[in-house]
């Protein structure tokens, strides 16, 4: 239980830490379950308590690792990480459109993005790039590759 408590503060920042936290918390839960069922059996003689407590502990463990399993699958399949929102990038002044957006996790703590950005005002390119990267950083994307296009010279393939 103490080891789980040590992992608790960082469990939402890193998938590996979350896995270690859940493992330690499950171990503590199993120990508590064994203790409780042992006490109930010694006081009452109801041996049926042991499998009931075991099933309850198993259900709690399965429910708690569901989000870990989903996040692990998303990471391994290069899916968009939880909590990443890039749909507000077009709201920036000077940005006509954003397309070919691809977001994926590089690791359990870092995300990446590539996108084409259509600008209405090319001389503001550097200012727009800085603002976009600042917004992306705030959204949890720390590695961004942006390709800039003018309204007159957009790429032909706008299907992504």
Beta strands, then each sheet from edge to edge (+ up, - down):
strand 1: 95-105
strand 2: 111-119
strand 3: 143-150
sheet 1: 1+ 2- 3-
end
